[in-house]
Amino acid sequence: MTQMNMIQALNSAMDVMMGRDASVVTMGEDVGYFGGVFRVTDGLQRKYGQHRVLDSPIAEGGIVATAIGMSVNGLRPVAEIQFADYIYPAYDQIVSELARIRYRTGGEFNAPVTIRTPCGGGIRGGQTHSQSPEALFAHVCGIKVVMPSNPYDAKGLLISSIEDDDPVVFFEPKRLYNGPFDGDPNKPAVAWSSHPKGDVPDGHYRVTIGSAEIVRPGKQVTVITYGTMVHVCIAAAESLGIDAEVIDIRTIVPLDEETIVRSVKKTGRCVVAHEATRFAGFGAEILATIQEECFWHLEAPIQRVAGWDTPYPHAFEWEYFPGQARVAAALKATMEAK
């Protein structure tokens, strides 16, 4: 075991897989010599060479198209989109080509492509470096969608994604990248992460795609969330002294409905939280599932906490971000409802 932050854990996952499997390659803007804008691929080109760690032009559609071609010819490419905000030029390639290859060819071809991309806010990135577009990909048949909340899961889920024969869009909450926060009161708390490092195995291990984790057991209310909001929700529950069960779904598609349903039937109350905008966010799908499966067990309306339906602001980032106070208000509302 080694203490790692999320950047180090993701780098370790890439290193492990490239060392085990010569078909694993990575590509993207600045991933090679520079080591990635967040240093997730730092040192990999020096270790594995330019033929396996490729710097690409600023052309997201070309990055994904090239990865598709590699995948149907026997490679396992890991394509980095530098920010999730810039994934849209590649959306047609992902939706119309990557997601459909196995279906279109009747299983003759697989496309084992992993697309890594930093998402979410919390670093003063403004509207073009803070978006959370996971719901756009959850709607597309043929794609798995993953978002870890801690270093252990980040490494295990990335290894599972690379080894998967289907395409995976792997979102990395950039607010959780670095840790621990150095505590300097003269620096804005939003500068980087205040979340601690975690114990991460040095070698190969997997975290199952499609398996949620109960990160805080409880009996009074269920909180369902993922990514950065896992830490926000735990803090909110602890600040109120509520016996809340917090579930980190970890993988958005496939969704572990069984764990969610079991918990809500036990507690009878539920809050769903995510950082992305509220309208048609993935929380709506979770709410629909709970309504269908748990209606007769609910003792209060389901509460939803999310980002506002506006572009992500720069000057008012923490008014936009669904922080601890808004989660706490939702917890109070569902606990007080009769």
Secondary structure, DSSP 8 states (H G I E B T S, - for coil): -EEE-HHHHHHHHHHHHHHH-TTEEEEETT-SSS--TTSTTTTHHHHH-TTTEEE--S-HHHHHHHHHHHHTTT-EEEEE-SSGGG-GGGHHIIIIIGGGHHHHTTTS-----EEEEEE--SSS-GGGS----HHHHHTSTT-EEE--SSHHHHHHHHHHHHH-SS-EEEEEEGGGSS-S----TTS-TTSS-----EEE-SS-----TT--EEEE--SSEEEEE-TTHHHHHHHHHHHHT--EEEEE--EEES--HHHHHHHHHHHS-EEEEEEEESTT-HHHHHHHHHHHHHGGG-SS--EEEEE-SS---STTHHHHS--HHHHHHHHHHHHH--
